[in-house]
Amino acid sequence: MPDAPEPLVFELSQPGRTALRLPEIDVPDAAVPAAHLPAATLRRDPPALPEVSELDVVRHYTRLSRKNHAIDTGVYPLGSCTMKYNPKINDALAALPGFAHLHPYSPDHLAQGVLHLLWELEQALCALTGMSAFSLQPAAGAHGELAGMLIAAQYHRVRGDSARRTVVVPTAAHGTNPASAAMAGFDVVEIPSGADGVDLDALRAHADATLAALMLTNPNTVGMFEARAAVAARIVHEAGGLLYYDGANLNAIVGRARPADMGFDICHLNLHKTFSTPHGMGGPGAGPVGVRADLARHLPGPRLRRFDRPGERAPRFAWEPAGPEGIGRVRALYGNFLVLVRAYAYIRACGGEGLRAVSGHAVLNANYLMELLRPILPPAYDRRCMHEFIADGRVLRPLGLRALDLCKALLDRGFHAPTMYFPLIVEEALMFEPTETESRQAIEALARAVADIMAEAARDAEAVREAPRHTPVGRVDEATAARRPVLRYTPR
Ligand SMILES: *Cc1c(COP(=O)(O)O)cnc(C)c1O
């Protein structure tokens, strides 16, 4: 029964039950005697671990997994997250023993295949963005932003330009943008942005000798292409600042347009979004940071180098320390290596033409869904969108309902909710991103589910307000869940 509540694994516990039996120890017991440890660190009681059989564990987690909504079970139109289907071949390749079991401290000469893969991935990302060099270290988009902002800070510092303390961020930006700039030590200034993109007059007002960088997302987070990015770039460059590209939305333009050609100097990409790694529930991800040629010396080190020696059949690869102007390491070892393998597999499997098709279908699918919904749930901005669009949840207000209610009701119909209440500049925002991997039939089914909810809302708004009724957990008190979450099991 997938709908019965699942007890905690602790509640399945039976004293003495175990999932495995270890052989008798046949070497001297080397455990540190308790007398050698500080008394304050010693437990008084054994830990209350669940005592369960292997079958108990398998059934428990299998039942839990069946309660989850996943891209493998249904449409997941979560805007800005690019919840596309992740081909299983990527996982199979990442699980190859030579990748999965490589010791991260293996010497370079025993890891040539792996270094070759990383080097080719760096080259592919350069080709797709127009940047000159990449570091694969950052472990997520936000981490790539932080690395990029540290690079911007280093660039100005090395030039002795200490007055450049301001990073300008449009109001539509993802919350990680101002956070990353602030963490890198900058003062963050917000300027307005909307369907037409960033407000150029507001930008001009900050384009002075204190401007360090402008952070832009293109297409932006309301799903519109920033057609004036090149103008913004000129304004920023003439003032002596740098232009940062938040690449989370690359799925809309991959294979068609390159951030470097729009004038961007630094960028990060979310490999787990555009280049297909499962990333619901938070990770792991990868947020490589790329730069134009003269900024490469500020990238995190060590840097991967390729050597082609005359007379040698294959190139050699080695890590080299970054120069004194680098920002230093931002993560241990190779970054989230197995995410990088998945991205490499995806890029190689698609090829240039395949990636062009990805962005083409992503944009087509979003526009198709927007048009299907228009009569019942109009778009907030009435124009063609890129890979995602914002529907105007304010149409629910006359019925006494909110965007939230529609999202909850979608769960009852087997769909994941769209992103809601983001970006903050659009009231009652419902941001749909179907991605290129959904079929026409799946998109039409999602549109029918929304229509069904709107019809139910007109008939019986109370029923929609009580949704979801068919999920393992119904409406929770969100304020209490956020402020006083119960995250720890206390044995009774
Ligand atoms: C997802 C996202 C980020 C942050 O990326 P993470 O990998 O979640 O850290 C930044 N900007 C935009 C526009 C995003 O959608």
The ligand as an ORCA input file, in Angstrom:
! r2SCAN-3c Opt
* xyz 0 1
  C      19.723     26.865     -9.462
  C      20.140     28.269     -9.649
  C      21.274     28.798     -9.002
  C      22.031     28.051     -7.918
  O      22.541     26.821     -8.323
  P      22.753     25.643     -7.271
  O      23.417     24.579     -8.062
  O      21.401     25.269     -6.755
  O      23.630     26.161     -6.177
  C      21.664     30.075     -9.309
  N      20.971     30.830    -10.199
  C      19.865     30.365    -10.819
  C      19.142     31.250    -11.797
  C      19.393     29.076    -10.560
  O      18.295     28.619    -11.153
*
